[in-house]
Amino acid sequence: MAKLGTEKRPIIVHVHSDEKARYVAEKCAEHGWHYIIGFEDDKPEDISDLERALNPEKPIKSSKINRNAPCPCGSGKKYKKCCGAVLKA
């Protein structure tokens, strides 16, 4: 999927006022994004594409701990020799 704000995937917004349209156009121009503005009084305003482009989601870090990494408990041992050790009965 193309990145938001590119020619293949422009930012699409629906606004009710010229003021809001100018705001969207200025923000997009600042970042060099492609955009489409629709004036639709019968639909609610929607600038979610612009908000998503201005505040991108950060990638989710994996909560999996590498077995050779230091143990998060603070013991100074490797995870595999500390909290990650499999206990055999």
LOZALO-462206 format. One record per atom (N, C-alpha, C): residue in three letters; atom name; x, y, z. Coordinates in nm, 3 decimals. Layout:
N
type->ala, atom->CA, east->X, north->Y, up->Z
...
This chain:
89
type->met, atom->N, east->0.084, north->-0.117, up->0.000
type->met, atom->CA, east->0.000, north->0.000, up->0.000
type->met, atom->C, east->0.089, north->0.124, up->0.000
type->ala, atom->N, east->0.050, north->0.221, up->-0.078
type->ala, atom->CA, east->0.128, north->0.345, up->-0.089
type->ala, atom->C, east->0.117, north->0.427, up->0.040
type->lys, atom->N, east->0.218, north->0.508, up->0.061
type->lys, atom->CA, east->0.221, north->0.593, up->0.180
type->lys, atom->C, east->0.116, north->0.704, up->0.168
type->leu, atom->N, east->0.054, north->0.737, up->0.278
type->leu, atom->CA, east->-0.048, north->0.842, up->0.283
type->leu, atom->C, east->0.013, north->0.977, up->0.247
type->gly, atom->N, east->-0.050, north->1.049, up->0.156
type->gly, atom->CA, east->-0.001, north->1.180, up->0.114
type->gly, atom->C, east->0.075, north->1.176, up->-0.018
type->thr, atom->N, east->0.086, north->1.057, up->-0.077
type->thr, atom->CA, east->0.153, north->1.046, up->-0.206
type->thr, atom->C, east->0.052, north->1.062, up->-0.318
type->glu, atom->N, east->0.101, north->1.065, up->-0.441
type->glu, atom->CA, east->0.013, north->1.080, up->-0.556
type->glu, atom->C, east->-0.083, north->0.962, up->-0.568
type->lys, atom->N, east->-0.033, north->0.843, up->-0.537
type->lys, atom->CA, east->-0.117, north->0.724, up->-0.547
type->lys, atom->C, east->-0.218, north->0.713, up->-0.433
type->arg, atom->N, east->-0.187, north->0.774, up->-0.318
type->arg, atom->CA, east->-0.277, north->0.769, up->-0.203
type->arg, atom->C, east->-0.283, north->0.907, up->-0.137
type->pro, atom->N, east->-0.356, north->0.999, up->-0.198
type->pro, atom->CA, east->-0.363, north->1.135, up->-0.142
type->pro, atom->C, east->-0.443, north->1.139, up->-0.012
type->ile, atom->N, east->-0.422, north->1.244, up->0.063
type->ile, atom->CA, east->-0.500, north->1.270, up->0.184
type->ile, atom->C, east->-0.637, north->1.320, up->0.139
type->ile, atom->N, east->-0.743, north->1.254, up->0.181
type->ile, atom->CA, east->-0.878, north->1.292, up->0.142
type->ile, atom->C, east->-0.952, north->1.342, up->0.265
type->val, atom->N, east->-1.005, north->1.464, up->0.255
type->val, atom->CA, east->-1.079, north->1.523, up->0.366
type->val, atom->C, east->-1.213, north->1.577, up->0.317
type->his, atom->N, east->-1.309, north->1.583, up->0.409
type->his, atom->CA, east->-1.441, north->1.641, up->0.382
type->his, atom->C, east->-1.460, north->1.752, up->0.484
type->val, atom->N, east->-1.483, north->1.873, up->0.435
type->val, atom->CA, east->-1.497, north->1.989, up->0.524
type->val, atom->C, east->-1.625, north->2.066, up->0.493
type->his, atom->N, east->-1.661, north->2.156, up->0.584
type->his, atom->CA, east->-1.779, north->2.240, up->0.566
type->his, atom->C, east->-1.743, north->2.386, up->0.538
type->ser, atom->N, east->-1.623, north->2.429, up->0.574
type->ser, atom->CA, east->-1.590, north->2.572, up->0.562
type->ser, atom->C, east->-1.461, north->2.595, up->0.483
type->asp, atom->N, east->-1.452, north->2.716, up->0.428
type->asp, atom->CA, east->-1.330, north->2.756, up->0.356
type->asp, atom->C, east->-1.212, north->2.764, up->0.452
type->glu, atom->N, east->-1.238, north->2.806, up->0.575
type->glu, atom->CA, east->-1.132, north->2.817, up->0.675
type->glu, atom->C, east->-1.065, north->2.682, up->0.701
type->lys, atom->N, east->-1.147, north->2.579, up->0.719
type->lys, atom->CA, east->-1.094, north->2.445, up->0.744
type->lys, atom->C, east->-1.020, north->2.394, up->0.620
type->ala, atom->N, east->-1.072, north->2.424, up->0.502
type->ala, atom->CA, east->-1.007, north->2.382, up->0.378
type->ala, atom->C, east->-0.869, north->2.448, up->0.364
type->arg, atom->N, east->-0.860, north->2.577, up->0.400
type->arg, atom->CA, east->-0.731, north->2.647, up->0.395
type->arg, atom->C, east->-0.631, north->2.584, up->0.492
type->tyr, atom->N, east->-0.679, north->2.551, up->0.611
type->tyr, atom->CA, east->-0.593, north->2.487, up->0.711
type->tyr, atom->C, east->-0.536, north->2.356, up->0.656
type->val, atom->N, east->-0.623, north->2.274, up->0.598
type->val, atom->CA, east->-0.579, north->2.146, up->0.542
type->val, atom->C, east->-0.479, north->2.168, up->0.430
type->ala, atom->N, east->-0.509, north->2.261, up->0.341
type->ala, atom->CA, east->-0.420, north->2.289, up->0.228
type->ala, atom->C, east->-0.283, north->2.339, up->0.275
type->glu, atom->N, east->-0.281, north->2.426, up->0.376
type->glu, atom->CA, east->-0.154, north->2.477, up->0.429
type->glu, atom->C, east->-0.071, north->2.365, up->0.490
type->lys, atom->N, east->-0.134, north->2.281, up->0.572
type->lys, atom->CA, east->-0.061, north->2.171, up->0.637
type->lys, atom->C, east->-0.005, north->2.075, up->0.533
type->cys, atom->N, east->-0.085, north->2.042, up->0.432
type->cys, atom->CA, east->-0.038, north->1.951, up->0.327
type->cys, atom->C, east->0.075, north->2.014, up->0.246
type->ala, atom->N, east->0.064, north->2.143, up->0.217
type->ala, atom->CA, east->0.169, north->2.212, up->0.140
type->ala, atom->C, east->0.300, north->2.216, up->0.219
type->glu, atom->N, east->0.292, north->2.237, up->0.351
type->glu, atom->CA, east->0.412, north->2.239, up->0.435
type->glu, atom->C, east->0.492, north->2.110, up->0.424
type->his, atom->N, east->0.420, north->1.998, up->0.413
type->his, atom->CA, east->0.485, north->1.867, up->0.410
type->his, atom->C, east->0.500, north->1.809, up->0.270
type->gly, atom->N, east->0.447, north->1.880, up->0.170
type->gly, atom->CA, east->0.457, north->1.832, up->0.032
type->gly, atom->C, east->0.365, north->1.714, up->0.003
type->trp, atom->N, east->0.253, north->1.707, up->0.071
type->trp, atom->CA, east->0.158, north->1.596, up->0.053
type->trp, atom->C, east->0.056, north->1.629, up->-0.054
type->his, atom->N, east->0.011, north->1.528, up->-0.124
type->his, atom->CA, east->-0.099, north->1.541, up->-0.219
type->his, atom->C, east->-0.229, north->1.528, up->-0.141
type->tyr, atom->N, east->-0.331, north->1.602, up->-0.181
type->tyr, atom->CA, east->-0.456, north->1.600, up->-0.106
type->tyr, atom->C, east->-0.576, north->1.627, up->-0.195
type->ile, atom->N, east->-0.692, north->1.586, up->-0.147
type->ile, atom->CA, east->-0.820, north->1.614, up->-0.213
type->ile, atom->C, east->-0.913, north->1.666, up->-0.104
type->ile, atom->N, east->-0.973, north->1.782, up->-0.130
type->ile, atom->CA, east->-1.065, north->1.843, up->-0.034
type->ile, atom->C, east->-1.205, north->1.841, up->-0.094
type->gly, atom->N, east->-1.299, north->1.786, up->-0.019
type->gly, atom->CA, east->-1.438, north->1.785, up->-0.064
type->gly, atom->C, east->-1.523, north->1.870, up->0.029
type->phe, atom->N, east->-1.609, north->1.954, up->-0.029
type->phe, atom->CA, east->-1.702, north->2.035, up->0.049
type->phe, atom->C, east->-1.836, north->1.962, up->0.048
type->glu, atom->N, east->-1.872, north->1.904, up->0.161
type->glu, atom->CA, east->-1.995, north->1.827, up->0.169
type->glu, atom->C, east->-2.070, north->1.864, up->0.296
type->asp, atom->N, east->-2.175, north->1.945, up->0.279
type->asp, atom->CA, east->-2.254, north->1.989, up->0.394
type->asp, atom->C, east->-2.343, north->1.879, up->0.452
type->asp, atom->N, east->-2.378, north->1.782, up->0.369
type->asp, atom->CA, east->-2.469, north->1.677, up->0.417
type->asp, atom->C, east->-2.397, north->1.564, up->0.491
type->lys, atom->N, east->-2.263, north->1.564, up->0.490
type->lys, atom->CA, east->-2.185, north->1.464, up->0.562
type->lys, atom->C, east->-2.105, north->1.531, up->0.672
type->pro, atom->N, east->-2.071, north->1.457, up->0.778
type->pro, atom->CA, east->-1.989, north->1.517, up->0.884
type->pro, atom->C, east->-1.847, north->1.546, up->0.834
type->glu, atom->N, east->-1.784, north->1.647, up->0.896
type->glu, atom->CA, east->-1.645, north->1.677, up->0.860
type->glu, atom->C, east->-1.557, north->1.557, up->0.893
type->asp, atom->N, east->-1.462, north->1.530, up->0.805
type->asp, atom->CA, east->-1.371, north->1.418, up->0.827
type->asp, atom->C, east->-1.232, north->1.459, up->0.781
type->ile, atom->N, east->-1.143, north->1.485, up->0.878
type->ile, atom->CA, east->-1.004, north->1.517, up->0.844
type->ile, atom->C, east->-0.911, north->1.411, up->0.906
type->ser, atom->N, east->-0.964, north->1.290, up->0.920
type->ser, atom->CA, east->-0.886, north->1.184, up->0.985
type->ser, atom->C, east->-0.760, north->1.147, up->0.907
type->asp, atom->N, east->-0.764, north->1.154, up->0.773
type->asp, atom->CA, east->-0.643, north->1.125, up->0.695
type->asp, atom->C, east->-0.532, north->1.225, up->0.728
type->leu, atom->N, east->-0.568, north->1.353, up->0.740
type->leu, atom->CA, east->-0.468, north->1.455, up->0.774
type->leu, atom->C, east->-0.413, north->1.431, up->0.914
type->glu, atom->N, east->-0.499, north->1.400, up->1.009
type->glu, atom->CA, east->-0.454, north->1.373, up->1.145
type->glu, atom->C, east->-0.362, north->1.252, up->1.150
type->arg, atom->N, east->-0.395, north->1.148, up->1.071
type->arg, atom->CA, east->-0.310, north->1.029, up->1.067
type->arg, atom->C, east->-0.174, north->1.061, up->1.007
type->ala, atom->N, east->-0.171, north->1.148, up->0.906
type->ala, atom->CA, east->-0.044, north->1.185, up->0.844
type->ala, atom->C, east->0.041, north->1.272, up->0.937
type->leu, atom->N, east->-0.024, north->1.361, up->1.013
type->leu, atom->CA, east->0.049, north->1.448, up->1.105
type->leu, atom->C, east->0.099, north->1.372, up->1.228
type->asn, atom->N, east->0.024, north->1.270, up->1.273
type->asn, atom->CA, east->0.059, north->1.193, up->1.392
type->asn, atom->C, east->0.062, north->1.044, up->1.359
type->pro, atom->N, east->0.165, north->0.999, up->1.287
type->pro, atom->CA, east->0.168, north->0.858, up->1.248
type->pro, atom->C, east->0.183, north->0.767, up->1.370
type->glu, atom->N, east->0.124, north->0.649, up->1.358
type->glu, atom->CA, east->0.135, north->0.552, up->1.467
type->glu, atom->C, east->0.277, north->0.498, up->1.469
type->lys, atom->N, east->0.329, north->0.482, up->1.588
type->lys, atom->CA, east->0.463, north->0.426, up->1.603
type->lys, atom->C, east->0.453, north->0.274, up->1.595
type->pro, atom->N, east->0.553, north->0.210, up->1.537
type->pro, atom->CA, east->0.549, north->0.065, up->1.529
type->pro, atom->C, east->0.546, north->0.003, up->1.669
type->ile, atom->N, east->0.473, north->-0.103, up->1.681
type->ile, atom->CA, east->0.462, north->-0.172, up->1.810
type->ile, atom->C, east->0.588, north->-0.255, up->1.831
type->lys, atom->N, east->0.651, north->-0.234, up->1.945
type->lys, atom->CA, east->0.770, north->-0.312, up->1.977
type->lys, atom->C, east->0.727, north->-0.449, up->2.027
type->ser, atom->N, east->0.805, north->-0.545, up->1.991
type->ser, atom->CA, east->0.777, north->-0.681, up->2.036
type->ser, atom->C, east->0.810, north->-0.692, up->2.185
type->ser, atom->N, east->0.724, north->-0.757, up->2.258
type->ser, atom->CA, east->0.749, north->-0.774, up->2.401
type->ser, atom->C, east->0.835, north->-0.898, up->2.428
type->lys, atom->N, east->0.870, north->-0.970, up->2.320
type->lys, atom->CA, east->0.953, north->-1.088, up->2.335
type->lys, atom->C, east->1.096, north->-1.047, up->2.369
type->ile, atom->N, east->1.152, north->-1.112, up->2.466
type->ile, atom->CA, east->1.287, north->-1.080, up->2.511
type->ile, atom->C, east->1.384, north->-1.179, up->2.446
type->asn, atom->N, east->1.491, north->-1.127, up->2.390
type->asn, atom->CA, east->1.594, north->-1.211, up->2.332
type->asn, atom->C, east->1.659, north->-1.290, up->2.444
type->arg, atom->N, east->1.677, north->-1.418, up->2.426
type->arg, atom->CA, east->1.730, north->-1.503, up->2.533
type->arg, atom->C, east->1.873, north->-1.466, up->2.574
type->asn, atom->N, east->1.949, north->-1.400, up->2.486
type->asn, atom->CA, east->2.085, north->-1.360, up->2.520
type->asn, atom->C, east->2.095, north->-1.216, up->2.569
type->ala, atom->N, east->1.980, north->-1.149, up->2.581
type->ala, atom->CA, east->1.978, north->-1.012, up->2.630
type->ala, atom->C, east->1.986, north->-1.012, up->2.783
type->pro, atom->N, east->2.030, north->-0.900, up->2.842
type->pro, atom->CA, east->2.030, north->-0.894, up->2.989
type->pro, atom->C, east->1.887, north->-0.910, up->3.042
type->cys, atom->N, east->1.874, north->-0.977, up->3.153
type->cys, atom->CA, east->1.743, north->-1.002, up->3.211
type->cys, atom->C, east->1.680, north->-0.871, up->3.259
type->pro, atom->N, east->1.551, north->-0.848, up->3.229
type->pro, atom->CA, east->1.486, north->-0.724, up->3.271
type->pro, atom->C, east->1.466, north->-0.713, up->3.422
type->cys, atom->N, east->1.489, north->-0.820, up->3.497
type->cys, atom->CA, east->1.471, north->-0.813, up->3.642
type->cys, atom->C, east->1.585, north->-0.737, up->3.709
type->gly, atom->N, east->1.696, north->-0.714, up->3.634
type->gly, atom->CA, east->1.806, north->-0.635, up->3.688
type->gly, atom->C, east->1.915, north->-0.718, up->3.755
type->ser, atom->N, east->1.911, north->-0.849, up->3.741
type->ser, atom->CA, east->2.010, north->-0.935, up->3.807
type->ser, atom->C, east->2.148, north->-0.924, up->3.744
type->gly, atom->N, east->2.154, north->-0.882, up->3.618
type->gly, atom->CA, east->2.282, north->-0.874, up->3.549
type->gly, atom->C, east->2.313, north->-1.001, up->3.471
type->lys, atom->N, east->2.233, north->-1.104, up->3.491
type->lys, atom->CA, east->2.252, north->-1.230, up->3.417
type->lys, atom->C, east->2.180, north->-1.221, up->3.283
type->lys, atom->N, east->2.215, north->-1.315, up->3.194
type->lys, atom->CA, east->2.143, north->-1.325, up->3.069
type->lys, atom->C, east->2.003, north->-1.379, up->3.100
type->tyr, atom->N, east->1.907, north->-1.338, up->3.019
type->tyr, atom->CA, east->1.768, north->-1.380, up->3.039
type->tyr, atom->C, east->1.755, north->-1.531, up->3.041
type->lys, atom->N, east->1.830, north->-1.602, up->2.954
type->lys, atom->CA, east->1.817, north->-1.748, up->2.946
type->lys, atom->C, east->1.869, north->-1.818, up->3.073
type->lys, atom->N, east->1.956, north->-1.751, up->3.149
type->lys, atom->CA, east->2.011, north->-1.810, up->3.272
type->lys, atom->C, east->1.938, north->-1.763, up->3.396
type->cys, atom->N, east->1.844, north->-1.669, up->3.380
type->cys, atom->CA, east->1.774, north->-1.612, up->3.494
type->cys, atom->C, east->1.624, north->-1.641, up->3.484
type->cys, atom->N, east->1.545, north->-1.542, up->3.456
type->cys, atom->CA, east->1.399, north->-1.555, up->3.452
type->cys, atom->C, east->1.351, north->-1.638, up->3.333
type->gly, atom->N, east->1.431, north->-1.651, up->3.231
type->gly, atom->CA, east->1.393, north->-1.727, up->3.114
type->gly, atom->C, east->1.431, north->-1.873, up->3.121
type->ala, atom->N, east->1.495, north->-1.913, up->3.230
type->ala, atom->CA, east->1.536, north->-2.052, up->3.244
type->ala, atom->C, east->1.414, north->-2.143, up->3.257
type->val, atom->N, east->1.416, north->-2.254, up->3.186
type->val, atom->CA, east->1.307, north->-2.350, up->3.195
type->val, atom->C, east->1.340, north->-2.445, up->3.309
type->leu, atom->N, east->1.253, north->-2.448, up->3.408
type->leu, atom->CA, east->1.274, north->-2.536, up->3.523
type->leu, atom->C, east->1.224, north->-2.675, up->3.493
type->lys, atom->N, east->1.306, north->-2.774, up->3.521
type->lys, atom->CA, east->1.267, north->-2.913, up->3.500
type->lys, atom->C, east->1.237, north->-2.975, up->3.636
type->ala, atom->N, east->1.126, north->-3.045, up->3.642
type->ala, atom->CA, east->1.086, north->-3.106, up->3.769
type->ala, atom->C, east->1.148, north->-3.240, up->3.788
